[in-house]
Amino acid sequence: MRHPHVDARRAPRPRSLRRTAALASSALLLPLLGAAPSPARPPSPAGDGLQQAFAAASEEYGVPRSVLLGVSYLQSRWDAHGGAPSVTGGYGPMHLTDARTALARAPHHSEGTEDPRGDDARPALRPSARPAGGSGLPARLTTLRRAAGLTGLSPERLRTDPAANVAGGAALLAAAQRELGAPRGGDPADWFGAVARFSGADDAATATTYANDVFEVIRSGERRITDAGQRVALAARPGLAPDTGQVRRAGLREPRTRGTECPATVPCEWIPAPYEQFGDGDYGNHDLGERPGSQRIQYIVVHDTEGRWEGVLDMVQDPRYVSWNYSLRATDGHVAQHVKAKDVAWHAGNWYVNSGSVGLEHEGFLASPDAWYTEAMYRSSARLVRYLAGTYDIPLDRQHLLGHDTVPGPTPAAVPGMHTDPGPYWDWAHYFALLGRPLEATAGAKGGLVTVLPDYPAHRPEFTGCVTKGEPCAVHGSSAVRLHTGPGTSYPLVRDGGLRPGGGPSTIDVNDIGSRVSTGQQYAVAGRQGDWTAIWYLGQKAWFHNPAKAPVAVAAKGRVVTPRDGRGEVPVYGVAYPEKSAYPAGVPPREVTPLPYTLAAGQRYVVGDLVRGTYYYAVGFDTDRHRVVTGEDRYYQIQFGHRVAFVKASDVTLRPSGR
């Protein structure tokens, strides 16, 4: 697989990691030992049976129904995911965790060939990450086993039966309430402390933020049909004012918040990535800078960690490894910041993107069967992204809010090894809704563009390779839409010549991005035939099934580029570096090498930005020699294939998309 990002940066010789990715045990956060099992056996839901299951569990364990519904919504939005685990081993509507069962495989931090720094001014380092070791798991990853002890229900039933899962969550909440010395039942406002402890967070700030989110859900109310067709509703309680002071009695630690760059609404602590020398002029694991004064921060890059929280934190604190700006924990949305926004982390495999971006690592596994991410992490990430976008004036669209899988290779040789996280299971539509920028149609049929927008839960394309190469992945909702060379599934998949320079067809492997587009991306319409729509993609027409009754794209308008008159085709680039004459003495000019694609006459591609060629020269520990080189050449950033790319403004004509 090519998706994990944490390969390395550069080095003249092989090195081994100084730290392992071992899981560190944390203090038990829900001390529920000694509670007697309940004889309750909740019914399996059908129709509105899940709503009934919440009512039954509320009555059995004395947890206010609104509290139980609010907690479950923040964990899973009431979805059961067919009994499959989340990215951190959580099951069912209550996200009861059984990580030892769900995540019994090694992380993949060092697979692939991408150099995360992405600057060939220095040799690339690719250290090998050792699998996470140790037998201890933190309590936040073992709540299902404790729920089994409290309810008398088997772990298997808690994993697969949604009603049983709800009962298990209710038992954990009730036990946490007892530990706080508070009575069962009563006013939902009296359950703030128990909800905070249910989060699994070991620090007060994260637990408080989690509980605040739950009570915001209760105040606003929610209603939806789940992935299993269940009708669930939570009536709004707008005047509810919980006793937030209960968290002070929960015995949780205070996080290291000093120096963090996070909004007040995000639980954030400072766990710095080291900036250290380690001999022969070598250093790591990021570069110091003076952004945004020295150069614009124009991207936010979404990654997944391909490893569990404790091991990933261990890696980012190793000066011989690589770095990113923030890590986000799946179980409760907790955030750790590692690199200041002014500095440049090594995370995206493209130095132009790295030097102008902030990288966010989300705890999870791209190819985990039926992978799903918690609502708590989505919400925490969205709040952080809104803050960063507002602070640095970053547009909230898919050409500035990038997945690692949409970052271009900086050179032709780098294209095949670029990573593919967060992958087809990241719910971009829900993410943009949480960002306050819901994706929707912005034009009529003559707008000339489409915005990719499948119905995530119902859109379930087939993928292979999640567990075993060539074997089908578990069926799952997806943001990805597959592309063919003609208007029908009998036509071959579109081929990406840069991804496979030696030839060969695209596949439906979960890591093969050669023939697919993703939610929120925009493309120029190249034709329509029946239920099929064609777009311009990687220099060719690419077709996708887009029936009127179940569309996977909506109409849009914007700006596009096409080759200037008289130009049969123009080159496409993976970086926007300056012309050679812009480099001062002592700074070797960087080559701007065309990628193995061209933009041909008559084709149109959506524009994301007009940028001036920029290169950040930083090849040594001594920052006195660092330079930001800015040229006169300008580039348009375009949505070219699955990844973005750049074309020189002098090669193309900018025009409205309408036809």
N, C-alpha and C positions, 0 to 999 in steps of 0.2 A: 504493500500500500504506500501511497505517496502523501497521505494527508497530514501526519503529525508534523508540527512545525519545529519542534525543538531538536534539530539536528546539530547545528553548530554554527560557527562563524568563520574562522580562518585559522591557519597555523602552518608553520613550516615542518612540523613533525607530529606524529601521533601522540595523543595524550589519553589518559584515563581520567574519569571523573573523580574529583576529590571527595565528593559526597555521594552516597547512594540515594535511591528514591524510596528508601524504606518508609513504611507507614509508621507514624508515631501515634501511640495511644494517647487519648485525651481523657480528662476526667469524665466520669459518668454524669450525664446531665439530667437524666430522669431516674432518680433513685427509687425504683418501684419494687424492690425486693420485699417479700413478706406479705404482699397483697394476695388475698385469696382468689383463686380462679372463679369466674362466674359460670353458672350452668347454662347461660343463655345461648341459644342457637338461632341466629337471625335467619329469616327466610331469604331465598334467592330472589332478587328483584326481577320484575318483568313489567314492561309498559312504564308505569310510574312507580314500580317497585323499589327503585333506589330511593325515591323520596320517602317511601314507607320505611325503608331500612334506616334512614336517618332518624325518623320519628321513633322507631323501636329502640335503637341504640341510645337515643336521648333519654327515653323513659327508663331503660334498664340501668344505665350508669349515672343518671342524674346530671348529665351535661346539657345545658340549654341547647335546644335544637339550632338556634341561630349561630351559636359558637361552633358547633360541630360542622354545620354547613359552611361557615366562613373559613374555618381552617382547611377543610377539604378543597374549597375553591382555590385557595392560595397555593395548595400543594399541586393539584391536578386539574383544576377547573371541572371537577367531578367526573373526569374520564377514568375508565378502568384499563384501557389499552390492551384489552384481551388477556389480562394476566401477565403481560410482559413487563420487564423491569425498566425503570428510568435509567439515565446515564450513570446514576450513582446507586443503583440497586434498590430503588424504591418501587413498591407494588401498590396498585389499586388506587381508589379515590383518596385515601388518606396518606398515600406515599409511605407506607410502612417499609422500612429498609431492611434488607437481608443481603448485604453486600458480599458476604462470603459465598453465597449461592449464585448471585447474579453476576459478579465481576471476577470470576475465577479464571482470569487470564492476565498475562503481562501487558504493561503499557507498551506503546510503539513509538516512543519519542525519537528514536534514531533511525527509523526506516526512511527510505527515499534518498534523493540525491541533492535536495535543495540546500544551498548555503544561505541561512537566514539573514546574514548581513547583506548579501547580494551586491557586493562591490568588488570587482576583480582587481582593484588596485592593491588588494592584499590576498594572499593565498587563503583557501577555505579550510576551516577546521570542521571535522565531523566526528566528534567523540561518540562512543557507544554508551547509551544509557542502560544501566542494569535494571532488571525488573524489580518492581517493588517487593520488598521482603518483609519478614516479620509476621507474626500470627495475630498481633493485637489489632483490633479495629476500634475506632472511636464510637462512643455510644450512639451518635447520630446516624451511624450506618448499621445498627443492629436493633432497631426498634421493633421489627416484626417478631423476633424471638421473644422479646419481653412481652409483647402483646399476646403471644401464644400462652405464656405463663399466666397472664392475668385473666384471660377469657376461657382457657381450657380448649380452645380451638387449635387445630393442627397448623403448623407453618404452611403446609401446602394449601389448606383451605383459605388461610389469610392472604395468600398470594393470588389465588385464582377466583375466589368468590367475593364479588364487590360488597355484598351485604355483610359478610364476615369481616371483611377489611374495615368497613365503617365501624363495626362493633369493636374491633381491635383498637382503632383510633380513639373511640370514645373511652375505652378502658384506660388508655395511656393518659388522656386528658384528666379523667377522674382521679387517677393515682397522683398526677402532678398537683392537682388541687388539694388532695389530702396532705401531701408533703409540705405544702405551704400553710397548712393549718386552717384552710378555708372550707366552708361547708359545700356539699353538693347542691345542685339545683340553684334556685334563686335567680337573681338578676344577672344577665349576661355580663354586665359591667364589672361584676366581681370575679371574672375569670381571666382578666388580663395577664396575671402572673402565670397561670397554668398554660395559657396559649404561648406565652413567651418561652416557657420551658419546653413545650412541645416542639418548638422550632429545632431543637438540638444544638443551638448556638451555645458556645461556652463563654461568650462575652455579652455584657449587658446591652451594648449599643445595637448589636445585630438582633438579639432577642426582642428588644423593644421595637425596633423597626418592623420586624416580622409581625409582632402582635398589633402594631399600629395598622399595618396593611390588612390584617384579618378584620379588625374592627371598622376599617374604612369600607371593606366589602359589605359588612353587616349594615353599616349606616346607609350605603347607597343601594343595597339589594342587588340581586342578580337572578337571571333566568336564562336557561339554555337547554338544548337537547344534547345529550352527551354522545360520545363516539359509539355507544351501544344502543342509541335510540331512546335513552331514558329522559323523561321530562323531569327536570329538577328546578325548583324555584326557592329563592330566599327573599322574603318580604323585607323591604327597607325599614330600618330603624334610625331615621335621620338625627334624632336627639340623643342617641346613646353616648354616654360619656364614661368610659371605663376608668378604673382606679389604676393609673399607670405606675403609681408608687409601689405596687406589689413587686415589681421587678427588683427593687432594692433588697428584698428578702429572699431572693432566689439564689444567692451565693455565686453569682457569675463574675468573671474577671472584667476589669476595665481594659479596653483595647488601647494599643499605641496609636493614637490618632494624631499626635503632633506632627505637623508638616505635610499632612495628606492634602491632596487636591481633589476633593469630593464635595458634592452638595450636602447640605445638612440632612437631607432625606435619605442618604445612602450610608449604611454602616460600613465604615472604612477604617483600616489601620495601616500603619507604615511598616512594611517588611522590606528593607532596601536591598536591591541588587547591588553587588559590590563593584566599585571602580578601582581596580588594583593592578599593579604590575606583578609579573611573575617570571622575570628573567629574560635576557636576550632581547630587550626592547618590546617584549610581548605584554599584552594587557587584556583585560576584559572587565565586565561583560557587556558594556555599552559605551557610547561616546558622549562626552559632555557637549553641551551646546547652549545657545542663548535664544532659543525659539520663544515666542514668535517674532522677536525683534530682528533676529538674523535671517529668518526665512519663515514662510507661512506654514502653519499646521493646517493641512487641507483634507486629511483623511482620518477616519477611524476604521481600524481593521478588526473584524470579529474572527476569533479563532476558537477552537476547542482544544482542551489540554492533552487529550489522549493519555491521561493518567489521573490518578486520584490525588486529592487536595494536598495531603501531607508530603507526598513524594515530589509533586510539582513545585511546591514551595522550597523544598530542599534544593532542587535543581537551579531555580532562579537566583539562589543565594550563593551559587558557585561561580567564582570569577572566571573559570575556564569554560563555562557553559555559555548560553545565550540569555536573552532577556526580553521582557515585554513590560508594558507600563502597569497593567492591572490584571489581577486574577479574581474570578468570581466563583463562589462556591455554590454548588447546585442545591444542597439541602435547604439552605436558608437565605441565599442571596448575599452572604457576607462578601466583602470586597477587601482585597489587600493591594496596596499600591507599592510598586517596586522601583520605578524610574520616574523622575519628575518629567512633566510635560516639556520643559525647556530642553531636556536631554534627548538623545536619540537611542532608542532601544533597537536590538537586532532581532527581528521577529518575522518579517514578511517575505524575505528572500529576494528583495528588490531594493537596492540602496536609495533610489530616487523616492520610492514609496516610504521606506523606513524614515528617511530624513525629513519627510513631511507628514508623518502620521503618529497616531497613538494606537498601541496595540492592546486589545482586551482578550484575555484567555478565559474561556468558560469551561468549568469542570465538566468533562464529558468525553464520550467516545463516538466518533463519526459512524462507525460501522457496528456499534452495539445493536444486536437484533432488536427491532422495534424500538429503537432509541427514542426517548422523549425527555424533554428538559422541563424542569419544574417552573411553575408560574412564579414562584418566589425569585428565581434567578432571572427570568425574563424581565420582571418588573424592576429589580435592582439594576440590571444592565441598562434598561431603557432610561431610568432616571440618570444614571451616570452619563450615558450618551447625550441626553438632552443638555446636561450641564456642560459637557465638553464642547458640544456643537455651539451652544450659546456663548461660551467663553472665547472660542477661537473662530467664530463666524464660519462654521462648517455647514454647508447645505445638507439637509437630511434627505438624501436620495441614494440610489444604489451605485452612483458613480463617485460618491464621497464616503458613504458608509459601505465599505467593502467587506466581503468575506475573504478570508485568505485564499479561497479558491477562485477569486476574481482578480487577484493581483497578477499582472503579466510577468512573464519571464523577462529579465533584463537583456538577455542575449539569446540567439537561437539555441545555443547549447544548453541553456538553462530551462527552456520551455518544458521538456519532458519530465523534469524532476520537480516542478513546482507543486506545492501541496494543495490538497483538495478539501480541507476543513473550512467551515463547519459542516458542509455537505448537504445532501438533499433533504435531510430530516429537520433542519433548522426552520422554524415557522416564521418566515420573514413577514408575512401579512399580519400576524398577530403582533410581532415586534414593532412594526410601523404603527399599528393602532395604539400600542402602549406609548410610542413616541409622540403621539398626538398628531401624526401625519398619516392617517389611514389611506391605503392605496385604493384608487377608484378611477373610473373613466373620467377623462378630462376633455374629451372632444367627441364629435360625431364620426360617422363613417369616413368622412373626408379629411380627418385629422392627419392621416398619413403615417401614424405610428401606432404601435400597440404597447401596452404595459402588461407584462406577464403576470397573471393573477389567477391561478387555479384555486379551487375550493380545497384548502389544505386537508381537512379530515376525509373528504370524499375522493380526492385525487390520489390514486394509489398505483403509480407505475411500478412495473417489476424491476427489481435490482438483483444482482448476484454478488457474491464475494464478501458478504458481511462476516461470515464465520469461516467458510471454506471456499477457495477459489472456484468459481463456476457454479456454485450451489446457490439456489434462490435465497434471498433475504426474507425475513418475516414481512408480511404485507403491512404497510404503514402509510399514513398520510405523508404527503411530500410537497415541497415547493418547486420541484424540478419538472420541466416539460421536455419531452424527447423530440428530437428533430430528425426528419427523413429527407432524402434527396428528391422526393416527389410526393404528390398528394395522396398518400395511402401507406398503410403499414407494410405492404409488399415491397416498397422501395427500400433500399439500404439506408442505414443511418448515415447522417452527414459525417464526413471524415475530417479530422483535424491534422493537416499535414505537418504542423509544428510539433504536435504531441507525438506523432509517429513519423519521424523523418524518413524512416526506411520503408514506409508504406504500411498497409494493414488497415483493417476496418475498425471503426468504433465499436464499442461493446456496451452492454448494460451493466457493467461492473460498477459498484457503488462509488468507486474512485475515478471512473472514466468520465471526464467532463467534456469530451470531444464533440458530443452531439446533444447537448442539452442547454436550456436556458433556465432562469430561476426567477421566482417571484420578485416583482419590483423593477426588474431590468426592462429597458425600452429598446425597441428595434423599429426600423423603417419597414413598412409593408411593401413586399415585392410582388404580391399577387394573391388571388383567392380562387379557389375552385371547390364548389360545394361546401362541405364542412371543414375544409382545410384552408389554412392561411400560410402564405410564404413570407419570409423576412430575409433581409440581407444579413449574412452571418459568415464571417471568416472568408469573405471574397466570393461567396456563392449563395444561391437561393437555398433556403432551408424551410421545410414544411412541417407544420404541426397540426394535429387534430384540434379543431376549435368550433365544435357544434354550438348552434345558437342556444339550445336548451341546457347545455352544460359547458359554457365557455371557459377557456383557460387563459384568456387574455382579453383586455378591454381597450377601447379606442383612446388614443392620446394624441397630443400635438406638442411640437417643440421645435428645436433647431437641428438641422442635419448638415453634414458636409458631403461633398461629392468632388471628384477630381476637377481641377480647372480645365477650361476648354483647351483642347489640343493635347491633353495628357491622357494617354490610354490607360495608365495605371500609376499609382503612387505608392511609395514604401510605407510600411507601418512599423512603429517602434515600441519597445517595451519600457523606455525611459524618455524623459524630456530633458536631456543634458544640453549645455550651451555649445555654441560653435567653438572651434579650436582657438580662434583669435581672442576669445574672451578670457582665456586662462592666463593668470599672471606668472611671472618667473617663479620657479620653484614648485609650481603645481602642474604635474603632468596632465595634459589634456586627456579626457576620456573619450573613447570612441563611441559614437552613436550608431550602432550596427542594426540594420533593418532586420526585423523578424522574418521568418519564412512565409510571409503572407503579403498580398498586395490588395489595395483598394482600387477596383477597376472602374473605368468610365461607366456612368449610368447607375452605379450603386450608391446608396445613401446610408449613412450611419449617424446615430444620435450623438449629439455633442453634450458633454458634461461640463467642460470648462475650457477657457483659453488661458494658458499658462506660459510664462517666460522660462526659457531653458535655465536650469539651476543645478549645481552640483556642490555637495558639501564635502570638502577635502578634509578627512580626518583619519590619518593612518598611523598616528602615534599617541602615546600617553600624554605627551607635552602638548597642551592645548594652544601654545603660542603659535604653532604652525598651522592650526586649523583655519580654513578659509571657506567662505560661501562664495562660489563663483556664479555670477549671473550674466547671461548673455543677451544678445538682441534677438536671437531666434525665438519664435513663438510656436507653440504647439496647441492643437486641439486634442483634448482627451475625448475618446469616443468609446461607445460600447460596441466592440468589434466582434467578439465571439462570446463565449461564456465569461472570458476575462476582458477587462478594459485594455485599451492600447492608446497610442499617440500617433498623430500625423502632423507634419509641419504645416503651419498655416499658409505658408507660401505655395504649397502644393494643392490646396483645395479651395473650394468656394463654399461659403456658409450661406444657407438659405432656410426659409421656413419649411416645415415638414408637409404642410397642406398640399393636397393634390387636386 
